Amino acid sequence: MRIGVDQLVQALGPWRDTGAPLGSALARAVREALLDGRVRAGSELPAERRLAAALGVSRGTVTAALDRLRDAGWVRTRHGSASTVQLPPAAAERIAPLSATGEAGSLVDLRRAVPAAPQELYLAAAKRAVERSGFLLAEHGEPGPGIAELRTAIAARYSREGTATRPEQILVTSGARAALTLLAAHFRPRVAAVEIPTFFDALQVLRAPGTRLVGCHVHTDGWDPDHLRDSFTAARGHLAYLVPDFHNPTGALMPPDTRRAVAQLAAEHRVTLVVDETMRDLDLRDQPDPAPRIRGALLIGSTSKSIWGGLRIGWIRAPASLIHELRQHPLAGPLSASPMQQLIAAELLADLEPVLSRRRHELRQQRDHLSTLLADDGRWHFTRPPGGLALWLRLTTALAETVVERAGRNRVALAAGPRFAADATLIHHLRVPYTPPRHVLDRIAAVIDGAC
């Protein structure tokens, strides 16, 4: 597939950057056009001479740009053939999305702690799913509780971990946020107990219908029992949302005695407890060991952190009677997942452990590398988390928003603590993901050092 010279020039847009050499600016423009979808991977580029004439530059400039792209794996050239644009193999398989490495441009965007897809395995699963999708295509394709194969696979994972589950106790949704949205719409709580800090998207979902949020504090070393008791008392008869497994953003892991206390509080105050297990697979301890689940909780799961956020697959694990009620809600259809994506997810869940094993290994190394870079500095404190995707820094000499602003001037985008707080507190806290590769973590640590 060849891209025309005029089409390529249009896709590149106003690429000249007066602050960079023309060859560097052109190479970056080609990368960004590929990542934005303006140029498709696998496209053959026009001849260098024609492209140079169309762009109004020397052929040497085009050659320099292609050499840069070829060295980094963005362009493949075979003798006697045209140059072809592609995603570099390293970018295709590492944990960090390109936006978090600075390779999509100069910005290292860490405002979301998310992984990229395991491309080779994902594409293979997608191919298998397409090849056997005839039974799906022969059906109506209308929303439902989820395809039987996926519900069975999800239920089996719960059962293997000691939580006996039948497929009819699973409702598949288009991600964990969709699952929480559906539960909030069904229960319509006037009050919800949430952790401070917690995942910012969950705060938006719960606030949307006008729910009043009451907070219980969690730190890198655990949950405050008095705050838990007070928040459940305030939410009596309504709802609580907790992330006990490698909590986002602190990375904390709720101990068994606190889990038992939470179950007792929920029963005592008739609180509907929603537990988000999106981070549960990211156990970075030397010997990963799933923690016991909180008795009586409604469970939300997702493939967003274990596989990829672009695979819009989440689910609710609940009593079959509640799943039946949720299926009747008007939002159940709009919040359901595509049948084809469900089939891809079923393929991936059938052999997920190799993906998780590799991700845990790489994340463990990157967590330890960043922890070493930031250790023993009085300007901040942190606890190395047992799992998750980020360090949670408590700054001692600067406001988080100030550090975020200064880091932004050096092309590193971070998220400050108030974004994760229901009460806009945590002004001295900063989330720093360790998803990027080591050389990018070096840059991030240097920027934080300069910003504090």
C-alpha positions in Angstrom: 0.0 0.0 0.0 1.7 3.2 -1.2 0.8 6.6 0.2 0.8 9.4 -2.4 3.2 12.3 -2.0 0.4 14.9 -1.8 -1.5 12.7 0.7 1.6 12.4 2.9 2.3 16.1 2.7 -1.2 16.8 3.9 -0.9 14.2 6.7 2.3 15.8 8.0 0.7 19.2 8.3 2.8 22.2 9.4 5.7 20.1 10.5 8.5 22.6 10.4 9.8 23.5 13.9 12.1 26.5 13.9 13.7 25.3 17.1 14.9 21.9 15.7 16.9 20.9 12.6 14.7 20.1 9.6 15.6 16.5 9.6 14.7 16.0 13.2 11.4 17.9 12.8 10.4 15.9 9.7 11.2 12.6 11.5 9.0 13.6 14.5 6.2 14.6 12.1 6.2 11.2 10.5 6.2 9.5 13.9 3.2 11.6 15.1 1.3 11.1 11.8 1.7 7.3 12.2 0.6 7.4 15.9 -2.3 9.7 15.1 -3.5 7.4 12.4 -3.0 10.0 9.7 -0.5 7.6 8.1 -1.3 3.9 8.3 1.4 1.4 9.4 2.6 -0.6 6.5 2.3 2.4 4.0 5.1 2.7 1.5 6.6 6.2 1.4 7.2 8.1 -1.8 10.7 8.3 -3.3 13.0 10.6 -1.5 13.5 13.0 -4.4 9.7 13.4 -5.0 9.1 13.9 -1.3 11.8 16.5 -1.0 10.4 18.5 -3.9 6.9 18.4 -2.5 8.1 19.5 1.0 10.4 22.2 -0.4 13.5 20.8 1.3 16.7 19.2 0.1 16.9 15.5 -0.5 19.6 15.4 2.2 16.9 16.6 4.7 14.6 13.8 3.7 17.4 11.3 3.9 18.5 12.4 7.3 14.9 12.1 8.6 14.5 8.6 7.2 17.8 7.6 8.6 16.6 8.7 12.1 13.4 6.8 11.7 15.1 3.7 10.3 17.6 3.6 13.2 14.7 3.8 15.8 12.7 1.2 14.0 9.9 3.4 12.6 10.9 2.8 9.0 11.9 -0.4 7.3 13.8 -0.3 4.0 14.6 -3.4 1.9 17.1 -3.2 -0.9 15.4 -2.3 -4.2 12.1 -1.6 -2.5 10.3 1.5 -1.1 10.6 2.5 2.6 7.7 1.4 4.7 6.5 3.0 8.0 5.9 0.8 11.0 5.7 0.7 14.8 9.1 -0.2 16.1 9.3 -3.7 17.7 10.3 -2.3 21.1 7.4 0.1 21.1 5.1 -2.7 20.2 5.9 -4.9 23.1 6.9 -2.8 26.1 4.5 -1.9 28.9 4.5 1.9 28.6 2.3 3.5 25.9 4.3 5.7 23.5 2.7 8.8 25.0 4.5 8.0 28.3 7.9 7.6 26.7 8.4 10.8 24.8 8.6 9.0 21.5 5.3 10.3 20.2 6.8 13.8 20.5 8.8 15.4 23.3 6.1 15.2 26.0 6.3 12.4 28.5 2.6 12.1 29.5 2.2 10.4 32.9 -1.2 11.8 33.8 -2.7 8.3 33.4 -0.9 5.2 34.7 -1.8 2.8 32.0 -0.1 0.1 30.0 0.1 -0.4 26.2 -1.2 -3.6 24.7 0.9 -6.8 24.4 0.8 -6.4 20.7 2.0 -9.8 19.4 -0.3 -11.7 21.7 -3.2 -9.3 21.2 -3.0 -9.5 17.4 -2.8 -13.3 17.5 -5.9 -13.4 19.8 -7.8 -11.0 17.5 -6.9 -13.1 14.5 -8.2 -16.3 16.2 -11.3 -14.5 17.3 -12.1 -13.3 13.8 -11.5 -16.7 12.3 -14.1 -18.3 14.6 -16.5 -15.4 14.9 -19.1 -17.0 12.6 -21.4 -18.0 15.4 -21.4 -14.4 16.7 -22.1 -13.0 13.2 -25.0 -15.3 12.8 -26.6 -13.8 15.9 -28.4 -10.5 16.3 -25.5 -8.7 18.0 -27.7 -6.9 20.4 -26.5 -6.1 23.9 -26.8 -8.8 26.6 -25.1 -9.9 29.8 -22.0 -11.0 27.8 -21.2 -13.9 25.5 -21.3 -17.2 27.3 -17.7 -18.1 26.7 -16.4 -14.9 28.3 -18.7 -15.1 31.3 -17.6 -18.7 31.9 -13.9 -17.7 31.7 -14.3 -14.8 34.1 -16.3 -17.0 36.5 -13.7 -19.7 36.4 -10.9 -17.2 37.4 -12.9 -16.2 40.5 -13.5 -19.9 41.4 -9.8 -20.7 41.0 -9.0 -18.0 43.5 -11.4 -19.4 46.0 -14.5 -17.3 45.3 -17.0 -19.8 43.8 -18.7 -18.1 40.9 -21.2 -19.2 38.3 -21.4 -17.5 34.8 -24.9 -16.1 35.7 -23.2 -14.1 38.4 -21.2 -12.1 35.8 -22.4 -9.1 33.8 -19.9 -7.9 31.1 -19.6 -4.2 30.5 -17.5 -1.9 28.4 -14.9 -1.4 31.1 -14.7 -0.9 34.9 -16.0 2.7 34.7 -19.1 1.4 32.8 -19.6 -1.2 35.6 -19.4 1.4 38.3 -21.7 3.7 36.3 -24.3 1.0 36.0 -24.1 0.1 39.7 -24.4 3.8 40.7 -27.4 4.3 38.4 -29.1 1.2 39.8 -28.6 2.0 43.5 -28.8 5.8 43.2 -27.0 6.5 46.5 -27.4 9.9 48.1 -24.1 9.3 49.9 -21.0 7.3 49.0 -18.0 6.5 51.1 -14.7 6.7 49.1 -11.1 6.5 49.8 -8.9 9.7 49.9 -7.1 9.4 47.6 -8.9 7.3 45.0 -9.1 6.8 41.2 -10.2 10.2 39.7 -12.6 8.6 37.1 -14.5 6.9 39.9 -15.0 10.3 41.6 -16.5 11.7 38.4 -18.8 8.7 38.0 -20.1 8.9 41.5 -20.5 12.7 41.6 -22.4 12.8 38.3 -25.9 12.0 39.7 -25.3 14.4 42.7 -24.1 11.8 45.2 -22.4 13.3 48.3 -18.9 11.8 48.8 -17.5 11.2 52.3 -13.9 10.2 52.5 -11.8 7.7 54.5 -8.0 8.3 54.4 -5.7 5.6 53.0 -1.9 6.0 53.0 0.9 3.9 51.5 1.1 2.0 54.8 -2.7 1.3 55.0 -6.2 2.4 55.8 -7.2 4.6 58.8 -9.7 2.4 60.8 -11.3 5.4 62.5 -11.9 7.1 59.1 -13.3 3.8 57.7 -15.8 3.6 60.6 -16.8 7.3 60.3 -17.3 7.1 56.5 -19.4 3.9 56.7 -21.5 5.5 59.4 -22.0 8.6 57.2 -22.9 6.4 54.2 -25.4 4.3 56.2 -27.9 2.7 53.9 -26.1 3.8 50.8 -22.8 2.9 49.0 -19.1 2.6 49.5 -16.4 2.3 46.8 -13.0 0.8 47.8 -9.8 -0.4 46.0 -8.2 -2.8 48.5 -5.8 -4.5 46.0 -2.8 -2.3 45.1 -4.8 0.8 45.7 -4.8 3.5 43.0 -2.9 5.7 43.5 -1.0 4.7 46.7 -0.3 1.0 45.8 -1.3 -0.1 49.3 -2.6 -3.6 49.9 -5.4 -4.0 52.4 -4.5 -6.5 55.1 -6.9 -9.4 56.0 -7.9 -8.0 59.4 -9.0 -4.7 57.7 -10.9 -6.6 55.1 -12.8 -8.4 57.8 -13.5 -5.1 59.6 -14.8 -3.5 56.3 -17.2 -6.5 55.8 -18.5 -6.0 59.4 -18.9 -2.2 58.9 -20.8 -2.8 55.6 -23.2 -5.3 57.2 -23.6 -3.2 60.4 -24.5 0.0 58.4 -26.3 -1.7 55.5 -23.8 -0.2 53.1 -23.6 -1.6 49.6 -19.9 -2.2 49.2 -18.4 -2.0 45.7 -14.8 -3.3 45.4 -12.8 -2.3 42.3 -10.3 -5.1 41.5 -8.8 -3.5 38.3 -5.3 -3.5 39.9 -5.5 -6.9 41.5 -3.4 -8.7 38.9 -0.5 -6.3 39.3 1.0 -8.0 42.4 4.7 -7.1 42.3 5.7 -9.1 45.4 8.4 -11.8 44.8 5.7 -14.5 45.4 2.3 -13.0 44.2 -0.5 -14.3 46.3 -4.1 -13.2 45.8 -5.6 -11.6 49.0 -8.9 -12.9 50.4 -11.8 -11.0 49.0 -14.1 -8.9 51.2 -17.2 -10.9 52.1 -20.4 -9.6 50.6 -18.8 -7.1 48.3 -20.0 -6.5 44.7 -16.8 -6.9 42.6 -15.7 -4.9 39.6 -13.1 -6.2 37.3 -11.4 -5.1 34.0 -8.8 -6.0 31.4 -7.5 -2.4 31.3 -4.4 -2.9 33.4 -3.7 -6.6 32.9 -4.1 -6.4 29.1 -5.0 -3.0 27.6 -7.3 -0.1 28.2 -8.4 -0.1 24.6 -9.9 -3.6 25.1 -13.1 -2.2 26.5 -14.0 -5.1 28.7 -15.1 -4.9 32.3 -17.5 -6.8 34.4 -19.6 -7.0 37.6 -19.5 -10.1 39.8 -22.6 -10.1 42.0 -25.5 -12.4 43.1 -27.4 -13.8 40.1 -30.5 -12.0 41.3 -28.8 -8.6 41.1 -27.2 -9.4 37.8 -30.7 -10.1 36.5 -31.9 -6.7 37.8 -29.0 -4.9 36.3 -29.7 -6.4 32.9 -33.1 -4.8 32.9 -31.7 -1.3 33.6 -31.9 1.2 30.6 -28.2 1.8 30.8 -27.2 -1.9 30.6 -27.4 -1.8 26.8 -25.4 1.4 26.2 -22.8 0.2 28.7 -22.3 -3.3 27.3 -19.2 -4.4 25.4 -18.9 -5.3 21.7 -19.3 -9.0 21.0 -16.1 -9.1 19.0 -14.1 -7.5 21.7 -15.6 -10.0 24.2 -14.4 -12.8 21.9 -10.9 -11.3 21.8 -10.9 -11.0 25.6 -12.0 -14.7 25.9 -9.0 -15.7 23.8 -6.6 -13.7 25.9 -8.0 -14.8 29.3 -7.6 -18.4 28.2 -3.8 -17.9 28.5 -3.3 -14.8 30.5 -0.5 -15.9 32.9 2.4 -15.4 30.4 1.3 -11.8 29.9 0.9 -11.1 33.6 4.2 -12.8 34.5 6.2 -10.7 32.0 4.4 -7.5 33.1 5.0 -8.1 36.7 8.7 -8.8 36.1 9.2 -5.6 34.1 7.1 -3.4 36.4 8.9 -4.8 39.4 12.3 -3.8 37.9 11.0 -0.4 36.9 9.5 0.2 40.3 12.7 -0.6 42.0 14.7 1.5 39.5 12.6 4.6 40.1 12.5 4.0 43.9 16.3 3.9 43.9 16.5 7.1 41.9 14.2 8.9 44.3 15.4 7.4 47.6 17.0 9.2 50.5 15.8 12.7 49.5 14.3 14.9 52.2 12.2 16.8 49.7 9.8 13.9 49.5 8.8 10.6 51.2 7.3 7.5 49.7 6.8 3.8 50.5 7.7 1.2 47.8 4.4 -0.3 46.9 3.8 -4.1 46.8 1.9 -3.7 43.5 0.2 -1.3 41.1 1.7 1.1 38.6 2.9 4.2 40.5 4.8 5.7 43.4 2.8 8.0 45.6 5.1 10.8 46.7 4.5 13.1 49.7 6.4 16.4 49.0 7.9 18.2 52.0 9.2 21.4 50.4 6.8 22.3 47.6 3.1 22.2 46.5 2.3 19.4 44.1 0.7 21.8 41.6 3.9 23.8 41.6 5.9 20.7 40.8 3.5 19.7 38.1 3.7 23.1 36.5 7.5 23.2 36.6 7.7 19.6 35.3 5.4 20.6 32.5 7.9 23.2 31.3 10.3 20.3 30.9 7.8 18.3 28.9 6.9 15.8 31.7 3.1 15.8 32.5 2.3 14.6 36.0 -0.9 14.4 38.1 -1.1 16.2 41.5 -2.8 14.9 44.6 -6.0 17.0 44.6 -7.1 15.3 41.4 -7.4 12.0 43.4 -9.2 13.6 46.5 -12.9 13.9 47.0 -12.3 16.9 49.2 -9.6 18.6 47.0 -6.9 18.0 49.7 -3.5 16.2 49.3 -1.9 19.3 47.9 1.5 17.9 48.8 1.1 14.6 47.0 2.2 13.5 43.6 1.6 10.3 41.6 4.6 9.1 39.5 4.0 6.1 37.3 6.9 3.6 36.8 5.4 2.2 33.5 8.1 3.9 31.2 11.4 2.2 30.5 14.5 2.9 32.6 16.0 5.6 30.4 12.7 7.6 30.6 12.5 7.0 34.3 15.9 8.6 34.6 14.6 11.7 32.8 11.5 11.8 35.0 13.5 11.6 38.2 15.8 14.4 36.9 12.8 16.6 36.1 11.2 16.0 39.5 14.5 16.8 41.1 14.7 20.1 39.2 11.0 20.9 39.9 11.3 20.6 43.7 
